[in-house]
Amino acid sequence: MNVKSLLNLSVAQLKRMVALKAKIERLQSRLEALAGTASATSAGKPDRKRRIMSAAARRKISLAAKARWARAKKKGSKGTNSTGPRFRE
């Protein structure tokens, strides 16, 4: 519901909306208690565990990145200034 439609409601209608919203929240908390869930906010987002990378994998990625940079520097050091496009076409 947008602000303009809320401005057109009577006080009685607004009070009824507040009461209904409170009742919905109470029912949701009862439903969560029955289902055994912790809260409505955590039910919407699944817990994601952070992946742990081994030292060997980090080293492998680091060496690959260094090799890419070395190739890029070697390619660009042929006496020309790299004024070409930065992205592949």
Buried (B, 14 or more C-beta within 10 A) or exposed (E): EEEEEEEEEEEEEEEEEEEEEEEEEEEEEEEBEEEEEEEEEEEEEEEEEEEEEEEEEEEEEEEEEEEEEEEEEEEEEEEEEEEEEEEEE
